[in-house]
Amino acid sequence: MIIDEWSIVAESRTELPYAERVATVLAGQSEPHLLTGEQYLETLADGRRLIAPDGTEIENVAAHPVTSAAASTFAAIMDQQFDPRLREVVTYVDPETNRRKSRGWQVPTTRQHLFARREQIGVTTRQTLGFFGRPPDYGPALALGFLAIIDRVESESPEFAENIRRFVQTAGERNLLSTDLIGDNQSDHRVPRNDRPSTLRVVEERSDGIVLRGSKSAGSSGPLAHMFTLTTKLGEGLGPEGAIWAVVPVNSDGLSLVMREPTVSSGASREDHPLNVNGEEMDQIVIFDDVFLPRECVFNVGNLDLLQLHLDICVFAMWHILTRLSYRAQIFAGTAQVITEILGRENVPGVRRAVADIQLYAETLKAFSIAAITESQSWNGVEVPNPGIVSAGRLHSITNYERVVYLLQDLCGQGLISRWPEKVWDHPEFGPRLEAFLPGVGVTAREKNRFFNFVYDLTASANAQRVALFENVNAAPPAAVAELVYRNPERAKWARVVREFAGIPAESGART
């Protein structure tokens, strides 16, 4: 239930709590709504508590060996906002203020807006090769989902609805980076959900906010973001105190991000690991030790009925994931082509079929992503990618991902195994021998080795394995996505057509 003593009119503040640090960094800049990469890194020095895998605390996200490479990758993405070649793709001019803002925070009201957002996802994916599931342009996805169902929130609490609108507006004005916080931590399922110590819950309701205790899992890019967009899935055994939608500043007092073991070595050279030197998303358990959230940060508390809208809220997130994977599949197809070219195996029928299958995967995901736009729906003035098409595309991306990666590895032959590090190539005796023994078509032996180092990072490294595992459960596991596909109401319409044609009465009892 909603906190009755909270007034409808929020008290006046000069800056929302999740934007204070960024507002300070942006002050006096010629582009007041856009952070440069350098400014972005500066905003991360905000007192957040990050626990490195060795148990020590990270004082400087931009300099620590566990987080610095990924932070630099995100900074490069932020700098794209000022790149004349990319500026019109990754930013837009707000017609109300005539100010340039990040494309990610543009509320899509037309299909053209969705196509522009799709192009932005492509730019980011080319920058990261799709290895970051929660890049800066992904962050607004849940917030846009909240806007799409704003009528339901408004009917329960006009104040919470206004908090959502103000959050989206402020995030766009401050170029904020967000990331999801959805999943409960894996625990003993024999224990009722409300009785598990890990379950995040409200332990105190106050007129000026709420206090949270418990945990959430896999914040992914949490160490690199300014805030978490927090939602709770409805499930058996969850009580009203666990029904929470909110924005949680990463530097909140009492919030700790405890990171897993890294899969990428901080000392690797770019020649030996051309992709992994860009860093990785350091998944973490996010622990709430009586974290206070001001009421401006709260979108729902205590209302279990609203949690039934979880899948509607996640539609933008699911479409972003599908679209990123469609671009990543094009990268896979391009990689397959280069493999065949430098090995001189383009005319081998089995090789051509493998490349064709990888290309088919890429084109199919592209078709799903675009079709979701061309059959989009308007929810409360927000243009939403078609949920049925998104779910089908997401399921296709999951179920075929492993096979496509296998095909890439198979095309490489011994190339993924027979690789030598930079120092061996620099060796005065053995470097020249390797050059003589291992040339490719149109490339030197060392260039071929460098390319297969890239393919190794892309498909077989520990980081690649982590990404593959992540993609399998990202937003929802395969079984849950399959259930969404099964529930697609479009099938019922065609079932009625079939019944009518076959002369079978509609009331026969068959499931539709």
C-alpha positions in Angstrom: 0.0 0.0 0.0 1.1 3.6 -0.6 2.5 5.7 2.3 -0.5 7.8 3.3 1.4 10.5 5.1 3.4 11.5 2.0 1.9 14.7 0.5 1.1 15.0 -3.2 3.3 18.0 -3.6 7.0 17.3 -3.3 9.1 19.8 -1.4 11.2 22.1 -3.5 14.8 21.2 -4.1 17.5 22.9 -6.1 18.8 19.6 -7.3 17.6 16.0 -7.1 19.8 13.9 -4.8 21.0 11.6 -7.6 22.1 14.5 -9.7 24.0 16.7 -7.3 27.6 15.5 -8.1 27.1 15.6 -11.8 25.5 19.1 -11.7 28.6 20.3 -9.9 30.9 18.9 -12.6 28.7 20.3 -15.4 28.5 23.8 -13.9 29.7 26.5 -16.2 30.2 24.3 -19.2 29.3 25.3 -22.8 27.3 22.1 -23.2 25.3 22.0 -19.9 23.6 18.7 -20.6 26.5 16.7 -22.0 29.4 15.2 -20.1 32.8 14.7 -21.8 34.7 11.5 -21.1 37.0 13.4 -18.7 34.0 15.0 -16.9 32.3 11.6 -16.7 35.3 10.1 -14.9 35.3 13.1 -12.5 31.7 12.4 -11.6 32.6 8.9 -10.4 34.6 10.4 -7.5 31.5 10.8 -5.4 32.1 8.7 -2.3 30.7 5.4 -3.5 31.7 2.3 -1.7 33.2 -0.4 -4.0 34.8 -3.5 -2.7 37.4 -5.0 -5.1 37.7 -8.8 -5.5 40.7 -8.8 -3.1 38.6 -7.3 -0.3 40.1 -3.8 -0.5 38.1 -0.7 -1.1 38.4 1.1 -4.4 39.2 4.8 -3.8 39.4 5.9 -7.5 37.2 4.1 -10.1 39.1 5.7 -13.0 42.5 4.5 -11.7 42.0 1.2 -10.0 43.2 -1.8 -12.1 39.9 -3.6 -11.7 37.7 -0.8 -13.0 39.9 1.7 -14.9 39.8 0.0 -18.3 36.0 -0.2 -18.4 35.8 3.3 -17.1 37.9 4.5 -19.9 35.7 2.6 -22.4 32.6 4.4 -21.0 34.5 7.7 -21.1 35.2 7.1 -24.9 31.4 6.5 -25.4 30.7 9.8 -23.6 33.2 11.6 -25.9 31.2 10.4 -28.9 28.7 13.1 -27.9 31.2 15.7 -29.1 32.5 13.8 -32.2 31.2 15.6 -35.3 30.9 12.3 -37.1 28.6 10.8 -34.4 27.0 13.8 -32.7 23.7 13.7 -34.6 23.4 10.0 -33.9 24.1 9.8 -30.2 22.6 13.2 -29.2 19.5 15.2 -30.2 18.3 18.8 -29.8 15.5 19.1 -27.3 12.8 21.1 -29.2 11.5 22.7 -25.9 14.9 24.0 -24.7 16.9 24.0 -28.0 19.6 22.3 -25.9 21.5 19.2 -27.1 21.1 16.1 -24.9 21.9 12.4 -24.9 19.8 10.4 -27.4 19.3 7.7 -24.8 17.2 10.0 -22.6 15.0 11.2 -25.5 11.4 10.0 -24.8 10.4 8.2 -28.1 7.0 9.5 -29.3 7.4 8.4 -32.9 8.8 5.4 -34.8 11.5 7.6 -36.2 12.7 8.2 -32.6 13.0 4.4 -32.2 15.0 4.1 -35.4 17.3 6.9 -34.2 17.7 5.0 -30.9 18.5 1.9 -32.8 21.3 3.6 -34.7 22.7 4.9 -31.5 22.8 1.3 -30.1 24.8 0.4 -33.3 27.4 3.1 -32.6 27.9 2.0 -29.0 28.1 -1.7 -30.0 30.8 -0.9 -32.6 32.8 0.9 -29.9 32.5 -2.0 -27.4 32.0 -5.0 -29.7 28.8 -5.6 -27.7 30.8 -6.9 -24.7 29.1 -4.5 -22.3 25.4 -5.5 -21.7 24.8 -2.3 -19.8 26.5 0.5 -21.8 25.5 4.2 -21.2 22.7 4.1 -23.9 21.0 1.2 -22.1 20.6 3.0 -18.8 17.3 4.9 -19.7 15.5 1.7 -20.7 13.7 1.0 -17.5 12.9 4.7 -17.0 11.2 4.8 -20.4 9.3 1.6 -19.3 8.0 3.5 -16.3 6.8 6.3 -18.5 5.0 3.9 -20.8 2.8 2.7 -17.9 2.6 6.1 -16.1 -1.2 6.0 -16.1 -1.2 3.0 -13.7 1.2 4.7 -11.4 -0.7 8.0 -11.5 -3.9 6.2 -10.5 -2.2 4.9 -7.4 0.0 7.9 -6.6 0.2 11.2 -8.5 3.4 12.0 -6.5 5.2 8.8 -7.6 4.2 9.5 -11.2 5.6 13.0 -11.0 8.8 11.5 -9.5 9.2 9.3 -12.6 8.7 12.3 -15.0 11.1 14.4 -13.0 13.7 11.6 -13.0 13.6 11.2 -16.8 13.8 15.0 -17.2 16.7 15.4 -14.8 18.6 12.4 -16.1 18.5 13.9 -19.6 19.5 17.3 -18.4 22.5 15.9 -16.4 23.5 13.1 -18.9 23.2 10.6 -16.0 24.3 7.0 -16.4 21.9 4.3 -15.0 21.9 0.6 -14.7 19.3 -2.0 -13.8 18.9 -3.5 -10.3 16.3 -6.2 -10.6 17.3 -9.7 -9.7 17.1 -11.2 -6.2 20.3 -13.0 -5.0 20.3 -16.8 -5.4 19.3 -18.3 -2.1 17.6 -21.3 -0.5 14.3 -21.5 -2.3 12.8 -23.6 0.5 12.8 -20.5 2.6 9.9 -18.2 1.8 11.0 -15.1 -0.1 10.0 -12.7 2.6 12.0 -14.6 5.2 15.3 -14.6 3.3 17.9 -12.2 4.7 18.9 -11.3 1.2 15.5 -10.1 0.0 15.4 -6.3 -0.3 12.7 -4.7 1.7 11.5 -1.4 3.3 12.3 -1.5 7.0 11.1 2.0 7.8 8.6 4.4 6.2 9.1 8.1 6.9 7.4 11.2 5.6 10.6 12.2 3.8 11.5 8.8 2.4 12.1 5.1 3.0 14.9 2.9 4.5 16.0 -0.2 2.6 17.7 -3.3 3.9 18.8 -6.5 2.0 20.5 -7.1 -1.3 20.3 -7.3 -5.1 22.5 -9.2 -7.6 24.5 -8.5 -10.8 24.6 -4.7 -10.9 26.8 -5.2 -14.0 28.0 -1.7 -14.8 27.1 -0.4 -11.3 30.6 0.8 -10.5 30.5 2.9 -13.7 27.0 4.4 -13.3 25.6 7.2 -11.3 22.5 5.4 -10.1 20.6 2.1 -10.1 17.0 2.0 -11.5 15.5 -0.5 -9.0 12.5 -2.7 -9.7 11.2 -5.8 -8.0 9.7 -8.9 -9.6 6.4 -10.2 -8.3 6.7 -13.7 -7.0 5.5 -16.2 -4.4 6.1 -15.2 -0.9 6.9 -11.5 -1.5 5.2 -9.1 1.0 4.3 -5.4 0.5 7.5 -4.3 2.1 9.4 -5.9 -0.8 7.4 -4.1 -3.5 9.8 -1.3 -4.5 10.4 0.8 -7.6 13.0 3.5 -7.1 16.2 5.2 -8.3 19.1 4.5 -6.0 22.2 6.7 -6.1 25.3 4.5 -6.3 27.0 6.7 -3.6 24.1 6.3 -1.1 25.2 5.9 2.5 25.0 2.3 3.5 25.3 0.9 0.0 28.1 -1.4 -0.8 29.1 -3.0 -4.2 31.1 -6.2 -3.7 32.6 -7.3 -7.0 33.3 -10.8 -8.3 36.6 -12.1 -9.5 37.7 -10.4 -12.8 38.0 -12.4 -16.0 40.4 -9.9 -17.6 44.0 -9.3 -16.7 44.9 -5.7 -16.1 48.4 -6.2 -17.4 47.6 -7.5 -20.8 48.9 -5.8 -23.9 46.6 -4.6 -26.7 48.4 -6.9 -29.2 47.8 -10.0 -27.1 44.3 -9.1 -26.0 42.9 -6.4 -28.4 39.4 -6.7 -27.1 39.9 -7.5 -23.4 42.0 -4.4 -22.8 38.8 -2.5 -23.0 37.8 -4.0 -19.6 34.7 -5.8 -18.5 31.5 -5.4 -16.6 32.3 -6.3 -13.0 29.1 -7.9 -11.7 28.5 -7.4 -8.0 26.3 -8.1 -5.1 24.7 -4.8 -4.0 24.2 -4.7 -0.3 21.8 -2.3 1.4 22.6 -1.6 5.1 19.6 0.7 6.0 20.0 2.8 2.9 17.8 6.0 3.1 16.1 7.0 -0.1 14.5 10.5 -0.3 10.9 10.4 -1.4 11.9 12.0 -4.7 13.7 8.8 -5.6 10.6 6.5 -5.0 8.3 5.4 -7.8 6.4 2.7 -6.0 6.4 1.2 -2.5 4.1 -1.4 -1.0 1.9 -1.8 -4.1 2.1 -5.5 -5.1 -0.4 -5.0 -7.9 1.9 -2.7 -9.8 4.5 -5.4 -9.9 2.4 -7.3 -12.4 3.5 -4.7 -14.9 7.1 -5.8 -14.7 7.3 -7.2 -18.2 5.7 -4.1 -19.7 8.3 -2.0 -17.9 11.1 -4.1 -19.3 10.0 -3.9 -23.0 12.6 -1.2 -23.8 15.3 -3.1 -22.0 14.5 -6.3 -23.9 14.5 -4.5 -27.2 17.8 -2.8 -26.5 19.3 -6.2 -25.7 17.9 -7.7 -28.9 19.1 -4.8 -31.0 22.6 -4.8 -29.4 22.8 -8.6 -30.2 21.7 -7.9 -33.8 24.7 -5.6 -34.2 26.9 -8.0 -32.4 25.8 -10.7 -34.8 26.9 -8.5 -37.7 30.3 -8.3 -36.0 30.3 -12.2 -35.8 29.5 -12.3 -39.5 32.2 -9.9 -40.4 34.7 -11.9 -38.3 33.7 -15.1 -40.1 34.4 -13.4 -43.4 37.9 -12.2 -42.4 38.7 -15.7 -41.1 38.0 -17.3 -44.4 39.9 -14.6 -46.3 43.1 -14.7 -44.4 43.1 -18.6 -44.4 42.3 -18.8 -48.1 39.3 -21.0 -47.6 36.5 -19.0 -49.2 35.8 -21.6 -51.8 35.3 -24.6 -49.5 31.6 -25.5 -49.5 31.4 -26.4 -45.8 33.1 -23.1 -44.9 30.7 -21.1 -47.1 27.8 -22.8 -45.4 29.1 -22.0 -41.9 29.5 -18.3 -42.9 26.0 -18.3 -44.4 24.6 -19.6 -41.2 26.3 -16.9 -39.1 25.0 -14.3 -41.6 21.5 -15.8 -41.4 21.6 -15.3 -37.6 22.6 -11.7 -38.0 20.0 -10.9 -40.6 17.3 -12.6 -38.6 18.0 -10.6 -35.4 18.2 -7.4 -37.5 14.7 -8.2 -38.9 13.3 -8.8 -35.4 14.8 -5.5 -34.2 13.4 -3.5 -37.1 10.0 -5.3 -37.2 9.5 -4.4 -33.5 9.7 -0.7 -34.5 7.6 -1.0 -37.6 4.8 -2.6 -35.5 5.4 -0.5 -32.4 2.6 0.6 -30.1 1.8 3.9 -28.3 1.5 3.6 -24.6 0.6 6.9 -22.8 2.3 8.8 -25.7 5.5 6.7 -25.5 6.2 4.7 -28.7 7.0 1.2 -27.5 8.7 -1.6 -29.6 6.2 -4.4 -30.2 6.5 -6.7 -27.2 5.5 -9.9 -29.0 8.2 -9.4 -31.7 10.8 -8.4 -29.1 10.2 -11.6 -27.1 10.4 -13.8 -30.2 13.6 -12.1 -31.3 15.1 -12.3 -27.8 14.4 -16.1 -27.7 15.9 -16.6 -31.1 19.0 -14.7 -30.1 19.5 -16.9 -26.9 18.8 -20.3 -28.5 21.2 -19.7 -31.4 24.0 -17.8 -29.7 26.0 -20.8 -28.6 25.9 -22.4 -32.0 27.0 -19.3 -33.8 30.0 -18.9 -31.5 30.9 -22.6 -32.1 30.8 -22.0 -35.9 33.2 -19.1 -35.5 35.6 -21.1 -33.4 35.4 -24.0 -35.8 36.2 -21.8 -38.8 39.5 -20.8 -37.0 40.9 -24.3 -37.0 44.2 -24.2 -35.0 44.2 -20.4 -35.1 42.6 -20.0 -31.7 45.1 -22.5 -30.1 48.4 -21.7 -32.0 48.9 -18.1 -30.8 52.0 -16.6 -29.4 52.4 -13.5 -27.2 53.9 -10.2 -28.2 57.2 -10.9 -26.5 57.8 -14.0 -28.5 57.2 -12.1 -31.8 59.8 -9.5 -30.5 62.3 -12.3 -29.8 65.3 -11.9 -32.2 65.6 -15.6 -32.9 62.0 -16.9 -32.8 60.1 -14.0 -34.1 61.5 -14.2 -37.6 61.0 -18.0 -37.6 57.3 -17.6 -36.8 57.0 -15.0 -39.6 58.4 -17.5 -42.1 56.3 -20.4 -40.9 52.8 -18.8 -40.3 51.8 -16.2 -42.9 48.2 -15.7 -44.0 46.6 -14.5 -47.2 47.4 -10.8 -47.6 48.7 -10.6 -44.0 52.0 -11.2 -42.2 52.2 -14.0 -39.7 52.2 -11.5 -36.9 49.2 -9.8 -38.2 47.4 -13.1 -38.5 48.3 -13.9 -34.9 47.0 -10.5 -33.8 43.7 -11.2 -35.6 43.3 -14.6 -33.9 44.0 -13.0 -30.6 41.0 -10.8 -31.3 38.9 -13.8 -32.2 40.0 -15.5 -29.0 38.9 -12.6 -26.9 35.6 -12.4 -28.8 34.7 -16.1 -28.5 36.9 -18.1 -26.2 38.4 -16.0 -23.4 37.2 -16.0 -19.9 35.5 -12.7 -20.5 33.8 -14.1 -23.6 32.5 -17.0 -21.6 31.2 -14.6 -18.9 29.4 -12.6 -21.7 27.9 -15.8 -23.1 26.6 -16.8 -19.7 25.3 -13.3 -19.1 23.5 -13.1 -22.5 21.7 -16.4 -21.6 20.0 -14.9 -18.5 20.1 -11.2 -19.4 16.7 -9.6 -18.5 15.1 -13.0 -18.4 16.3 -16.7 -18.8 15.3 -18.7 -21.9 12.4 -20.5 -20.2 10.8 -17.2 -19.1 11.3 -15.7 -22.6 9.8 -18.8 -24.2 6.8 -18.4 -21.9 6.4 -14.8 -23.2 6.4 -16.0 -26.7 3.8 -18.7 -25.8 1.5 -16.0 -24.4 1.6 -13.9 -27.5 -2.1 -12.9 -28.2 -1.5 -12.8 -31.9 -1.6 -16.5 -32.1 -5.2 -16.6 -30.8 -6.4 -14.5 -33.7 -5.0 -16.9 -36.2 -6.3 -19.9 -34.2 -9.8 -18.4 -34.7 -9.2 -18.1 -38.4 -8.1 -21.8 -38.6 -11.1 -22.9 -36.5 -13.5 -21.0 -38.8 -11.9 -22.4 -41.9 -11.9 -26.0 -40.5 -15.5 -25.7 -39.2 -14.4 -26.2 -35.6 -16.5 -24.3 -33.0 -14.6 -21.6 -31.0 -16.0 -23.1 -27.8 -14.4 -26.5 -28.3 -12.1 -25.9 -25.3 -8.8 -25.7 -27.2 -6.3 -23.2 -25.7 -6.1 -19.9 -27.6 
